[in-house]
Amino acid sequence: MDTMIRYTLLYALLFLSHIFFAANDMMILFRIVAIVITFMTFFAGLMFVFLEKDDSRFVDSYHHGFLFSIPLSIGLGWAYGDMGVTILMLMFPIISVVLHFVVRKSFIGHTYGLK
């Protein structure tokens, strides 16, 4: 639960800062933060593991992050689709699921401690 709170606070801080940067025409900072938010959305499982202090909870944290990424990626698709319903709202969750699966079941035999 502690990991979820840390992730949520970091995500919210970045989200608010990207709004601030956009409103003040700081486009370079806006784009940097947008890229970080995108990364955090598509790799929420890894972010949860990174923020988790107890290595015995890595698997649970990864799965919680994976589940967290699905609604976030729908919202990200809405944002990238100019705040409208577009195919990105379907594609982004699929991309997130695929990325989480690939990281979890790496083709080179590593599972990053998530056995």
Secondary structure, 3 states (H helix, E strand, C coil): CHHHHHHHHHHHHHHHHHHHHHHCCCHHHHHHHHHHHHHHHHCHHHHHHHHCCCHHHHHHHHHHHHHHHHHHHHHHHHHHCCCCCCCHHHHHHHHHHHHHHHHHCCCCCCCCCCC
